[in-house]
Amino acid sequence: MHNKLGKRLKELRVEKNLSQKALAEIIETNNSSVCDWECGRTEPSLDTVIKLCEFFDVTADYLLGISDY
């Protein structure tokens, strides 16, 4: 499975020096969900995608791998 969302999410998280647990607390989920998204096992809900985009100040197209900016 090609996992652009997971790759982008991990890159953004690492750029902010956040652990999976810290990011999970910020977006009000658990760290196993963040791990699953980054590994491509599951995908976040639309509401969670919105929270991630707002937190990282990126577009959904970027986070989902549709565009590179």
PEFENNOR-V875832 format. One record per residue. N is the residue number from 1. RES is the residue in three letters. PHI is phi in whole degrees, -180 to 180 (NA if undefined). PSI is psi in whole degrees, -180 to 180 (999 if undefined). OMEGA is omega in whole degrees, -180 to 180 (999 if undefined). Layout:
n:res:phi:psi:omega
N:RES:PHI:PSI:OMEGA
N:RES:PHI:PSI:OMEGA
This chain:
n:res:phi:psi:omega
1:MET:NA:129:177
2:HIS:-81:126:-171
3:ASN:-124:73:179
4:LYS:-66:-40:-180
5:LEU:-60:-47:-179
6:GLY:-61:-43:180
7:LYS:-64:-46:180
8:ARG:-64:-43:-180
9:LEU:-60:-45:180
10:LYS:-64:-43:179
11:GLU:-59:-46:-180
12:LEU:-64:-41:-180
13:ARG:-64:-45:-179
14:VAL:-66:-39:178
15:GLU:-58:-32:180
16:LYS:-93:8:180
17:ASN:55:42:180
18:LEU:-106:141:170
19:SER:-79:166:175
20:GLN:-60:-40:-180
21:LYS:-63:-44:-180
22:ALA:-63:-44:178
23:LEU:-63:-42:180
24:ALA:-58:-42:179
25:GLU:-65:-40:-179
26:ILE:-64:-42:-177
27:ILE:-98:11:174
28:GLU:61:55:174
29:THR:-141:-166:178
30:ASN:-113:159:-174
31:ASN:-67:-25:178
32:SER:-68:-31:176
33:SER:-66:-45:179
34:VAL:-60:-44:178
35:CYS:-60:-45:-180
36:ASP:-62:-40:179
37:TRP:-66:-45:-178
38:GLU:-65:-33:-179
39:CYS:-87:-8:178
40:GLY:82:14:179
41:ARG:-75:-35:177
42:THR:-141:172:178
43:GLU:-123:146:179
44:PRO:-70:157:175
45:SER:-69:166:178
46:LEU:-60:-43:178
47:ASP:-59:-39:180
48:THR:-71:-39:176
49:VAL:-58:-42:179
50:ILE:-63:-45:178
51:LYS:-60:-44:180
52:LEU:-63:-44:179
53:CYS:-63:-43:179
54:GLU:-66:-43:-179
55:PHE:-65:-46:-177
56:PHE:-87:-4:-180
57:ASP:56:51:176
58:VAL:-129:163:176
59:THR:-82:159:175
60:ALA:-63:-37:178
61:ASP:-58:-41:178
62:TYR:-67:-51:-177
63:LEU:-60:-38:-178
64:LEU:-82:-6:178
65:GLY:84:15:179
66:ILE:-79:-36:177
67:SER:-132:166:-179
68:ASP:-102:12:178
69:TYR:-152:999:999
